[in-house]
Amino acid sequence: MNRQDRAHLLAEQKFLQERLAELPQAARIMRISTESRLRRVIEECLTHEPVDERGSARTCLTFSGRPVVGGSHGIFASFATEAMSRFTEAVSAVAASLTEPLAAAGPIPDRGQNRLLITQTAIGSFGFELEEYQEERLPLPGPTAIELALGRIQDLLQGSIEPDDELLADSAAEIDLRAMDRIRAFVGALIENEAACALRFRDRVFRFNEPEQVRLCLQRISHDNLREEEQQLGGALQGILPKRRAFEFKLTEGGEVITGKIGPSIVNPAELNALLLKPISAKLTVTRVGKGRPRYLLLEALDNSYKE
């Protein structure tokens, strides 16, 4: 049972209770029928399986600029098709990369599970309201991959127009290289068509206020400014936070302690506790924005203690 179903039942329960209070005692048949239905509604509310309070992720993507005619009268179909395709591909790629690293080429995995539906056009501007497609009811705990992907894309876009590099670096460090290319393709489509966009998700709205911000975004997330590389470093894990997927690592060379996130290739971060304080070889993705400090994503940890 989802939240909307439960809301309908509660509304029906209230209606039936008010109806009973208004029915005269002489209307025995109507009262018996109403009381019977009320008992079934209450029983369904009390005994049905727990409500999925999260429901489907929803977002709203609106556009402005040359492809939009008359403010909200219409949008060129060729642009809308390209922009929506680029955006949904970016969301699918980021969502897929949260469970496993993406291969350099080939189909994006789990695309059938990471899809968005266009449910209606946006009110007040031209764009579309989107909803996460669910073939089956979602489990209760934790956000879905689509929810996480939408949040990370929104953070990345916001960070790309901020005056400092902190938010951009933090969000870019958790986005797969191939998924990042899909985001670049979406922003590139905006620039090619002299368009801008706004992305509303949860209680936050990201907005390009002018075309110059779109160009700035693409420049700041370009390969030249946002550099990622894999490194193999020796050292010892000092601490692990499995639920937050965070680690602390002391380098053998120089003794510096670095911190970062644990990548999706490590399915169960708690298993890393067996390597604490042991000499290991860590495979990491190192992300730098401009001349800012590096961010680290742990991809693999190999036990080197047997070599000692």
C-alpha positions as semicolon CSV with decimal commas, in nm:
position;residue;x (nm);y (nm);z (nm)
1;M;0,000;0,000;0,000
2;N;0,145;0,339;-0,092
3;R;0,083;0,673;0,076
4;Q;-0,184;0,779;-0,174
5;D;-0,381;0,455;-0,125
6;R;-0,375;0,502;0,252
7;A;-0,486;0,865;0,219
8;H;-0,787;0,751;0,014
9;L;-0,881;0,495;0,280
10;L;-0,853;0,748;0,561
11;A;-1,065;0,995;0,365
12;E;-1,327;0,726;0,307
13;Q;-1,321;0,635;0,677
14;K;-1,389;0,997;0,774
15;F;-1,670;1,024;0,520
16;L;-1,839;0,703;0,643
17;Q;-1,815;0,814;1,006
18;E;-1,976;1,148;0,922
19;R;-2,241;0,971;0,716
20;L;-2,328;0,743;1,009
21;A;-2,364;1,040;1,242
22;E;-2,615;1,199;1,002
23;L;-2,824;0,889;0,926
24;P;-3,146;0,859;1,127
25;Q;-3,195;0,550;1,343
26;A;-3,489;0,451;1,127
27;A;-3,264;0,402;0,820
28;R;-3,159;0,060;0,945
29;I;-3,057;-0,094;0,614
30;M;-2,847;0,207;0,515
31;R;-2,683;0,212;0,859
32;I;-2,599;-0,161;0,845
33;S;-2,445;-0,122;0,499
34;T;-2,244;0,187;0,602
35;E;-2,124;0,028;0,926
36;S;-2,013;-0,284;0,736
37;R;-1,812;-0,079;0,488
38;L;-1,660;0,128;0,770
39;R;-1,541;-0,188;0,950
40;R;-1,374;-0,314;0,631
41;V;-1,199;0,020;0,576
42;I;-1,071;0,034;0,936
43;E;-0,956;-0,328;0,916
44;E;-0,769;-0,260;0,591
45;C;-0,598;0,046;0,741
46;L;-0,493;-0,144;1,054
47;T;-0,394;-0,482;0,914
48;H;-0,260;-0,400;0,570
49;E;0,116;-0,414;0,516
50;P;0,317;-0,102;0,609
51;V;0,289;0,208;0,397
52;D;0,573;0,291;0,161
53;E;0,619;0,649;0,284
54;R;0,882;0,726;0,025
55;G;0,689;0,654;-0,294
56;S;0,833;0,730;-0,636
57;A;1,097;0,999;-0,678
58;R;0,962;1,303;-0,861
59;T;1,138;1,593;-1,026
60;C;1,057;1,881;-1,257
61;L;1,280;1,999;-1,543
62;T;1,187;2,327;-1,714
63;F;1,353;2,520;-1,995
64;S;1,401;2,877;-2,108
65;G;1,581;3,050;-2,392
66;R;1,558;3,029;-2,770
67;P;1,378;2,691;-2,799
68;V;1,089;2,808;-2,577
69;V;0,824;3,012;-2,762
70;G;0,604;3,266;-2,589
71;G;0,735;3,201;-2,239
72;S;0,524;2,890;-2,187
73;H;0,329;2,857;-2,511
74;G;0,545;2,582;-2,657
75;I;0,889;2,436;-2,709
76;F;1,056;2,316;-3,028
77;A;1,002;1,942;-3,043
78;S;1,351;1,867;-3,174
79;F;1,512;2,042;-2,876
80;A;1,273;1,890;-2,620
81;T;1,341;1,541;-2,754
82;E;1,719;1,588;-2,746
83;A;1,732;1,760;-2,407
84;M;1,505;1,511;-2,232
85;S;1,695;1,219;-2,385
86;R;2,028;1,362;-2,268
87;F;1,894;1,430;-1,919
88;T;1,736;1,088;-1,868
89;E;2,051;0,918;-2,000
90;A;2,255;1,112;-1,744
91;V;2,021;1,012;-1,460
92;S;2,027;0,644;-1,568
93;A;2,406;0,643;-1,593
94;V;2,458;0,801;-1,251
95;A;2,200;0,566;-1,095
96;A;2,363;0,258;-1,251
97;S;2,709;0,365;-1,134
98;L;2,594;0,364;-0,771
99;T;2,584;-0,016;-0,767
100;E;2,886;-0,096;-0,984
101;P;3,153;0,094;-1,180
102;L;3,053;0,154;-1,541
103;A;3,252;-0,005;-1,821
104;A;3,425;0,234;-2,060
105;A;3,194;0,127;-2,342
106;G;2,885;-0,084;-2,405
107;P;2,528;-0,061;-2,273
108;I;2,459;0,110;-1,942
109;P;2,352;-0,167;-1,699
110;D;2,010;-0,176;-1,534
111;R;1,859;0,086;-1,764
112;G;1,524;-0,086;-1,733
113;Q;1,533;-0,035;-1,357
114;N;1,651;0,328;-1,370
115;R;1,394;0,501;-1,586
116;L;1,186;0,816;-1,560
117;L;0,831;0,872;-1,680
118;I;0,706;1,206;-1,814
119;T;0,380;1,246;-1,623
120;Q;0,276;1,596;-1,734
121;T;0,399;1,933;-1,855
122;A;0,514;2,180;-1,592
123;I;0,277;2,457;-1,484
124;G;0,391;2,819;-1,518
125;S;0,686;2,754;-1,753
126;F;0,763;2,507;-2,026
127;G;0,906;2,179;-1,919
128;F;0,811;1,841;-1,784
129;E;0,728;1,672;-1,457
130;L;0,903;1,338;-1,423
131;E;0,846;1,040;-1,198
132;E;1,060;0,737;-1,123
133;Y;0,924;0,429;-1,298
134;Q;0,867;0,135;-1,066
135;E;0,782;-0,207;-1,199
136;E;0,730;-0,328;-0,842
137;R;0,663;-0,161;-0,508
138;L;0,982;-0,029;-0,355
139;P;1,125;-0,161;-0,028
140;L;1,087;0,076;0,265
141;P;1,444;0,153;0,383
142;G;1,675;0,395;0,207
143;P;1,654;0,615;-0,103
144;T;1,646;0,460;-0,450
145;A;1,926;0,490;-0,704
146;I;1,716;0,739;-0,902
147;E;1,672;0,960;-0,595
148;L;2,045;0,957;-0,525
149;A;2,125;1,025;-0,891
150;L;1,891;1,324;-0,910
151;G;2,040;1,468;-0,591
152;R;2,397;1,427;-0,714
153;I;2,323;1,582;-1,053
154;Q;2,154;1,876;-0,884
155;D;2,454;1,918;-0,650
156;L;2,696;1,901;-0,942
157;L;2,509;2,163;-1,146
158;Q;2,481;2,390;-0,842
159;G;2,850;2,346;-0,764
160;S;2,944;2,435;-1,121
161;I;2,816;2,791;-1,080
162;E;2,930;2,847;-0,720
163;P;3,227;3,082;-0,665
164;D;3,442;2,816;-0,497
165;D;3,519;2,456;-0,588
166;E;3,408;2,275;-0,273
167;L;3,057;2,158;-0,370
168;L;3,163;2,081;-0,726
169;A;3,461;1,875;-0,611
170;D;3,259;1,683;-0,351
171;S;2,980;1,594;-0,592
172;A;3,209;1,518;-0,887
173;A;3,415;1,276;-0,675
174;E;3,109;1,050;-0,637
175;I;3,008;1,047;-1,004
176;D;3,145;0,785;-1,241
177;L;3,361;0,907;-1,531
178;R;3,122;0,777;-1,796
179;A;2,820;0,915;-1,612
180;M;2,994;1,253;-1,597
181;D;3,024;1,247;-1,976
182;R;2,646;1,203;-1,997
183;I;2,597;1,512;-1,781
184;R;2,837;1,705;-2,004
185;A;2,632;1,596;-2,306
186;F;2,313;1,734;-2,147
187;V;2,472;2,070;-2,067
188;G;2,626;2,076;-2,415
189;A;2,280;2,032;-2,569
190;L;2,161;2,338;-2,377
191;I;2,451;2,546;-2,507
192;E;2,406;2,433;-2,868
193;N;2,042;2,539;-2,857
194;E;2,097;2,863;-2,658
195;A;1,881;2,729;-2,378
196;A;1,889;2,721;-1,999
197;C;1,706;2,501;-1,749
198;A;1,581;2,472;-1,393
199;L;1,574;2,144;-1,199
200;R;1,340;2,105;-0,903
201;F;1,392;1,803;-0,678
202;R;1,252;1,755;-0,330
203;D;1,248;2,101;-0,170
204;R;1,537;2,243;-0,372
205;V;1,551;2,422;-0,706
206;F;1,863;2,464;-0,916
207;R;1,842;2,724;-1,192
208;F;2,066;2,864;-1,462
209;N;1,974;3,233;-1,448
210;E;2,140;3,322;-1,779
211;P;2,308;3,150;-2,076
212;E;2,649;3,256;-1,949
213;Q;2,601;3,031;-1,646
214;V;2,539;2,732;-1,875
215;R;2,867;2,798;-2,054
216;L;3,043;2,841;-1,719
217;C;2,900;2,507;-1,604
218;L;3,035;2,319;-1,904
219;Q;3,373;2,489;-1,867
220;R;3,401;2,394;-1,499
221;I;3,297;2,030;-1,550
222;S;3,518;1,994;-1,859
223;H;3,802;1,741;-1,868
224;D;4,054;2,028;-1,846
225;N;3,919;2,166;-1,518
226;L;3,776;1,854;-1,358
227;R;4,050;1,594;-1,362
228;E;4,011;1,236;-1,247
229;E;4,273;0,964;-1,241
230;E;4,327;0,626;-1,080
231;Q;4,617;0,585;-0,839
232;Q;4,764;0,292;-0,646
233;L;4,884;0,401;-0,302
234;G;5,041;0,209;-0,017
235;G;4,943;0,260;0,344
236;A;4,708;0,145;0,619
237;L;4,340;0,198;0,683
238;Q;4,292;0,391;1,007
239;G;3,914;0,381;1,023
240;I;3,596;0,283;0,838
241;L;3,241;0,419;0,863
242;P;3,040;0,152;0,676
243;K;2,701;0,326;0,679
244;R;2,846;0,655;0,557
245;R;3,080;0,464;0,323
246;A;3,376;0,671;0,439
247;F;3,738;0,580;0,511
248;E;4,057;0,719;0,664
249;F;4,389;0,607;0,517
250;K;4,748;0,677;0,629
251;L;4,996;0,685;0,343
252;T;5,320;0,490;0,377
253;E;5,510;0,761;0,195
254;G;5,509;1,081;0,399
255;G;5,262;0,960;0,664
256;E;4,978;1,185;0,544
257;V;4,627;1,077;0,646
258;I;4,369;1,112;0,370
259;T;3,992;1,066;0,389
260;G;3,735;0,986;0,126
261;K;3,436;0,782;0,015
262;I;3,414;0,408;-0,050
263;G;3,320;0,328;-0,409
264;P;3,037;0,100;-0,530
265;S;3,284;-0,171;-0,632
266;I;3,319;-0,249;-0,259
267;V;2,977;-0,399;-0,191
268;N;3,014;-0,446;0,186
269;P;3,232;-0,171;0,339
270;A;3,220;-0,338;0,682
271;E;3,449;-0,611;0,549
272;L;3,729;-0,352;0,529
273;N;3,748;-0,357;0,909
274;A;3,947;-0,681;0,877
275;L;4,223;-0,476;0,710
276;L;4,246;-0,198;0,969
277;L;4,606;-0,098;1,051
278;K;4,744;-0,363;0,815
279;P;4,972;-0,267;0,524
280;I;4,755;-0,255;0,212
281;S;4,765;-0,134;-0,144
282;A;4,469;0,097;-0,212
283;K;4,331;0,161;-0,559
284;L;4,166;0,504;-0,562
285;T;4,006;0,752;-0,797
286;V;4,151;1,097;-0,729
287;T;3,937;1,394;-0,836
288;R;4,061;1,753;-0,856
289;V;3,875;2,066;-0,958
290;G;4,109;2,337;-1,078
291;K;4,383;2,373;-0,820
292;G;4,162;2,262;-0,531
293;R;4,238;1,982;-0,287
294;P;4,192;1,625;-0,413
295;R;3,894;1,403;-0,330
296;Y;3,945;1,029;-0,294
297;L;3,717;0,738;-0,384
298;L;3,833;0,395;-0,267
299;L;3,790;0,131;-0,538
300;E;3,986;-0,163;-0,399
301;A;4,201;-0,257;-0,097
302;L;4,455;-0,540;-0,126
303;D;4,612;-0,694;0,184
304;N;4,993;-0,670;0,167
305;S;5,062;-0,800;0,519
306;Y;5,160;-1,144;0,385
307;K;5,455;-0,977;0,211
308;E;5,592;-0,845;0,538
